[in-house]
Amino acid sequence: MSRIKKKFDELASKDKKALITYIVAGDPDLETTIKIMNVMVEEGADIIEVGIPFSDPMAEGVSIQKGHERALQNKTTLQDSLDLISSFRASNQATPVVFMGYMNPFESMGAKEFCKSASEKGVDGMLIVDMPPEESSEFSREAKENSLDVIRLIAPTTNLSRVKEICNLSSGYIYYISVKGITGANDLDSEDVKEKVKLLTKETNLPIAIGFGIKDAESALSLKDIADGIVVGSVFVELIGKGGDVVKNIASKTSELSTAIKS
């Protein structure tokens, strides 16, 4: 059983929701990234999505774009990100880790080499934002051979036939985009999301995680009862960008969110 499935099953047995946190590898540096990952787990994160630095993260808002820029200034590569997970696994064998990114870095390494290395290093899944199902056969095949989940995005504007296709080609969980825009957008309509997710649950037995636009306890609470997990990213990357005691500040925000969705 994959770490992702095991985690969702464990939470479901306790009638709890998953807190899925997002950070960018190498932001502000690789050493601090590991500290952040560890403190997130200590404060209640269930799954960690690790962004792979890229020069043109088209789906991201300003906060996460700046996080990618900081990581790239540190010359953080996909290989560095893989080694980061290997270091994380030295002390944590339980928390699922998902790589989230854009096709270019993964294609540069190659589907076969990436999936093999990712599995060996302790990555559990991948979410490649700009990899449509039609272009994903090689990565999907290599992921399956290496026991990696392929998580896919579904947007509010995705039509039903496309939803069915995406669900059939996904594993791990479905990432539902809660707003018509970029990460960190402010136009979250919880009632609209509830209606869309209700329809989505009829098309898949996979857990559904909701992301984009969730920044605090209030917004997390507004959606927790309809989802299996809540994804939060921009607020963490913003905290890193502000500097100061980054690890302490992220610990506090993680605790706030975890308490909200698990109360």
RODO-564111 format. One record per residue (C-alpha): residue in one letter; x, y, z. Coordinates in steps of 0.2 Angstrom, whole numbers, plus 5000, padded with zeros to 4 digits. Layout:
N
AXYZ ...
END
This chain:
263
M500050005000 S500750174995 R501150305009 I499750415001 K498350285002 K498950235019 K498850415025 F497150445018 D496450285025 E497150315042 L496350495043 A494750425036 S494650295050 K494750435062 D493550545053 K494950675050 K495450775035 A497250785027 L498250945029 I499350955013 T500651085014 Y501651154999 I503451234999 V504751254985 A506351154987 G507851264990 D506751414997 P507551495006 D508951365005 L509051175005 E509551165023 T508051265029 T506851175018 I507251015027 K506951105044 I505251175037 M504750995031 N505050925048 V504251065058 M502751055047 V502550865051 E502750905070 E501351035069 G500150925059 A500450915041 D499950755034 I500650765016 I501950885009 E502050944991 V503751004986 G503851124972 I505151094959 P506051264955 F505551324937 S505851494928 D504051504922 P502851434935 M501251484925 A499951434937 E500751514952 G500351684960 V501651814965 S502151734981 I502551564974 Q503351644959 K504551734971 G504851574980 H505351484963 E506451634960 R507351624977 A507651434974 L508351464957 Q509551604963 N510151464975 K510351354959 T509251224966 T508951084953 L507850934951 Q509250824957 D509450934973 S507650914976 L507750724975 D509250724987 L508250834998 I506950695000 S508250565003 S508850675018 F507150695024 R506850505024 A508350485035 S507150535049 N505450515042 Q504850365033 A502950395036 T502450565028 P502050555010 V502950684999 V502350734982 F503350834969 M502350974961 G503051054946 Y503151094927 M503650974913 N505351054908 P506450994922 F505650824922 E505850804904 S507650854904 M507950714916 G506850594907 A505350494913 K506250334916 E507750404926 F506650524936 C505350404941 K506650274946 S507650394956 A506150474964 S505550304970 E507250264977 K507450434986 G505750414994 V504550524983 D502750454983 G501950544969 M502050684956 L500950824950 I501550894934 V500451054931 D500651064912 M500650884908 P498950844900 P498350664900 E498650654881 E500550694884 S500750584899 S500850404893 E502750384896 F502750464913 S501250374918 R501950204913 E503650244922 A502750304937 K501650144939 E503250034936 N504050134951 S502550134962 L502350324961 D500550404961 V500150524947 I499050664955 R498050764943 L497250934943 I495350964940 A494751144937 P493051224940 T492951244921 T493351064917 N491850984908 L491150814914 S491850704900 R493650774904 V493350754922 K492950564919 E494550544909 I495650634921 C494950534936 N495250364927 L497050414924 S497450474941 S498050394957 G498450454975 Y497150594976 I496350714965 Y496850904967 Y495351014964 I495751194960 S494551294970 V494651464961 K494751514942 G496451584943 I498151564950 T498751504967 G498451624981 A496951704972 N495651784984 D494051744975 L493651584984 D491751544984 S491551404996 E489751364990 D490251354972 V491651234977 K490451124987 E489351104973 K490751064961 V491550934973 K489950854976 L489850814957 L491650764957 T491350634971 K490150544959 E491550514947 T492950444957 N493350344973 L495050434975 P495250564989 I494850744984 A496050884990 I495551064987 G496851194984 F497151374978 G496451514988 I496551435005 K497651545017 D497051535035 A495951435047 E494351525041 S494551475023 A495051305028 L493551275039 S492351335025 L492951185015 K493451045026 D491850955027 I491750925009 A493550875005 D494650735010 G496150855011 I496551045011 V498051105001 V498951265007 G500451344999 S500551524996 V500451575014 F501951465018 V502951535004 E502451715009 L503151685026 I504751625019 G504851775009 K504651895024 G506151815032 G506451825051 D506251655061 V505551565046 V505451395054 K504551465069 N503251565059 I502851415048 A502651305063 S501351425070 K500351435054 T500451245051 S499751225069 E498351345066 L497851265050 S497951085057 T496951125072 A495551205061 I495351065050 K495550925063 S494450995076 
END
